Amino acid sequence: QVQLVESGGGLVQAGGSLRLSCTAPRRTLRVYAMGWFRKAPGKEREFVSVISRSGKSTYAESVKGRFTIARDNAKNTVDLQMNSLKSEDTAVYYCAADLRFAADSSSDRPSDYEYWGQGTQVTVSS
């Protein structure tokens, strides 16, 4: 069992920034693809970003150019820096991990990830 713990959510005005962190065991960060997903009220869980084992990052079109995903090996975290936030970014953000991808591979489908955190709320006021 892999435990993932998200932090960093909160309330921010439109145009502002937040940094989410997903804390995981060091081995998990090294060998798992790590992703961020979000779920807004009344909507399905959707892909936000993922970083593969090799460090290749992928973003949803809706966040490209505004969000950045990165591993911080010193802190054992995968961080999601979110800039220029919009009201439509309001959601519960979840960290996900899976061991089964090849080094350069990942997925934007929630069903492809085995381990999930409990989520952290991000609210963007307009």
For each residue, the residues with C-beta under 8 A, 3 or more apart:
1: 115
2: 24 25 28 32 97 114 115
3: 24 25
4: 22 23 24 28 95 96 97 115 116 117
5: 22 23 24 95 117 118
6: 9 20 21 22 23 93 94 95 117 118 119 120
7: 20 21 23 120
8: 18 19 20 21 120
9: 6 18 20 93 120 121 122
10: 18 121 122 123
11: 123 124 125
12: 16 17 18 85 122 123 124 125
13: 16 124 125
14: 85 86 87 124 125 126
15: 84 85
16: 12 13 85 124
17: 12 81 82 83 84 85
18: 8 9 10 12 82 85 122
19: 8 79 80 81 82
20: 6 7 8 9 36 79 80 82 93 95 120 122
21: 6 7 8 72 75 77 78 79 80
22: 4 5 6 34 36 77 78 79 80 95 117
23: 4 5 6 7 75 76 77
24: 2 3 4 5 28 29 32 34 76 77 78 95 97
25: 2 3 28 29 76
26: 29 30 73 76
27: 30 31
28: 2 4 24 25 31 32 34 97 115
29: 24 25 26 32 34 71 73 76 77 78
30: 26 27 53
31: 27 28 53 99
32: 2 24 28 29 53 97 98 99 115
33: 50 51 52 53 97 98 101 105 106 107
34: 22 24 28 29 50 51 69 71 78 95 96 97
35: 47 48 49 50 51 95 96 97 98 106 107 108 113
36: 20 22 48 49 50 69 78 80 93 94 95 96
37: 45 46 47 48 93 94 96 110 113
38: 45 46 48 89 91 92 93 94 122
39: 43 44 45 46 91 92 94 119
40: 43 88 90 91 92
41:
42:
43: 39 40 46 91
44: 39
45: 37 38 39 94 110
46: 37 38 39 43 60
47: 35 37 50 60 108 109 110
48: 35 36 37 38 59 60 63 67 80 93
49: 35 36 57 58 59 60 63 67 69 80
50: 33 34 35 36 47 57 58 69 106 107 108
51: 33 34 35 55 56 57 58 69 70 71 78 106
52: 33 55 56 57 58 101 103 104 105 106
53: 30 31 32 33 101 102 103 104
54: 103 104
55: 51 52 71
56: 51 52 104 106
57: 49 50 51 52 68 69 70
58: 49 50 51 52 106 108
59: 48 49 63 64 67 69
60: 46 47 48 49 63 64 108
61: 64
62: 88
63: 48 49 59 60 66 67 82 89
64: 59 60 61 67
65:
66: 63 82 83 84 85
67: 48 49 59 63 64 80 81 82 83
68: 57 80 81 83
69: 34 36 49 50 51 57 59 78 79 80 81
70: 51 57 78 79 81
71: 29 34 51 55 77 78 79
72: 21 75 76 77 78 79
73: 26 29 76
74:
75: 21 23 72
76: 23 24 25 26 29 72 73
77: 21 22 23 24 29 71 72
78: 21 22 24 29 34 36 51 69 70 71 72 95
79: 19 20 21 22 69 70 71 72
80: 19 20 21 22 36 48 49 67 68 69 93
81: 17 19 67 68 69 70
82: 17 18 19 20 63 66 67 85 89 122
83: 17 66 67 68
84: 15 17 66
85: 12 14 15 16 17 18 66 82 89 122 124
86: 14 89 124
87: 14 90 124 125 126
88: 40 62 124
89: 38 63 82 85 86 122 124
90: 40 87 122 123 124
91: 38 39 40 43 122
92: 38 39 40 119 120 121 122
93: 6 9 20 36 37 38 48 80 119 120 121 122
94: 6 36 37 38 39 45 116 117 118 119
95: 4 5 6 20 22 24 34 35 36 78 116 117
96: 4 34 35 36 37 110 113 115 116 117
97: 2 4 24 28 32 33 34 35 113 114 115
98: 32 33 35 101 107 112 113 114 115
99: 31 32 114
100: 114
101: 33 52 53 98 105 106 107
102: 53 105
103: 52 53 54
104: 52 53 54 56
105: 33 52 101 102
106: 33 35 50 51 52 56 58 101
107: 33 35 50 98 101 112 113
108: 35 47 50 58 60
109: 47 112 113
110: 37 45 47 96 113
111:
112: 98 107 109
113: 35 37 96 97 98 107 109 110 116
114: 2 97 98 99 100
115: 1 2 4 28 32 96 97 98
116: 4 94 95 96 113
117: 4 5 6 22 94 95 96 120
118: 5 6 94
119: 6 39 92 93 94
120: 6 7 8 9 20 92 93 117
121: 9 10 92 93
122: 9 10 12 18 20 38 82 85 89 90 91 92 93
123: 10 11 12 90
124: 11 12 13 14 16 85 86 87 88 89 90
125: 11 12 13 14 87
126: 14 87
